[in-house]
Amino acid sequence: MAPQRVAPSSLFDAHEELWRRRPSHDAAPAEWMAFHRRSAEVYAAAAKVDVPNRGEASQYAAFAIRRAREIEHRLALTLDCEA
């Protein structure tokens, strides 16, 4: 059973949740990609409820999506080179 995910009630809560779930520095790229995708979800949820910090939370969500896509692109290039 997957762990139940609770939406953060503020940008601060989002930072705290993600800091606890951050992969180790030497984690596999796929693990980092999943982390950044999850981060985007968490920050987008925070943007919906933390009105004073909506813009900042939205920027964090956009950054996380970009990082996930960069990793995905690098992984795709690696797979293409190996084929």
C-alpha positions in Angstrom: 0.0 0.0 0.0 1.4 3.4 -0.9 1.9 6.0 1.9 -1.0 8.4 2.1 0.0 11.9 0.9 -1.2 14.9 2.7 -1.2 18.3 0.9 1.0 20.9 2.6 -0.8 23.8 4.3 2.0 26.3 3.5 5.1 26.8 1.4 7.1 26.2 4.6 5.4 22.9 5.2 6.2 21.9 1.6 9.9 22.7 2.1 9.9 20.7 5.3 8.2 17.7 3.8 10.5 17.6 0.7 13.6 18.1 2.8 12.8 15.0 4.7 12.2 13.0 1.5 15.2 14.3 -0.4 17.3 11.5 -1.9 20.9 11.1 -1.0 23.4 13.0 -3.1 24.6 9.9 -4.9 21.1 8.5 -5.5 20.2 7.2 -9.0 19.0 9.7 -11.5 15.6 8.0 -11.7 15.2 8.5 -8.0 16.0 12.2 -8.4 13.6 12.5 -11.3 10.8 11.1 -9.2 11.7 13.4 -6.3 11.5 16.5 -8.5 8.2 15.4 -10.0 6.8 14.8 -6.5 8.3 18.2 -5.5 6.3 19.9 -8.3 3.1 18.3 -7.0 3.8 19.4 -3.5 4.7 23.0 -4.4 1.6 23.2 -6.7 -0.6 22.1 -3.8 1.1 24.6 -1.5 0.4 27.4 -4.1 -3.3 26.6 -4.0 -3.6 27.1 -0.2 -0.8 29.5 0.8 -2.0 32.6 -1.0 0.6 35.0 0.3 3.3 32.7 -1.0 1.5 31.5 -4.2 3.9 33.1 -6.6 7.0 31.6 -4.9 5.4 28.2 -4.5 4.5 28.2 -8.2 8.1 29.1 -9.1 9.4 26.2 -7.0 6.9 23.9 -8.8 8.0 25.1 -12.2 11.7 24.7 -11.3 11.1 21.1 -10.0 9.4 20.2 -13.3 12.3 21.6 -15.3 14.8 19.6 -13.2 12.8 16.4 -13.7 12.7 17.0 -17.4 16.4 17.7 -17.6 17.1 14.4 -15.8 14.7 12.6 -18.0 16.4 14.0 -21.1 19.8 13.0 -19.8 18.6 9.5 -19.1 17.1 9.3 -22.6 20.4 10.4 -24.2 22.2 7.7 -22.1 19.8 5.0 -23.3 20.2 6.2 -26.9 24.0 6.0 -26.7 23.8 2.5 -25.2 21.5 1.2 -27.9 
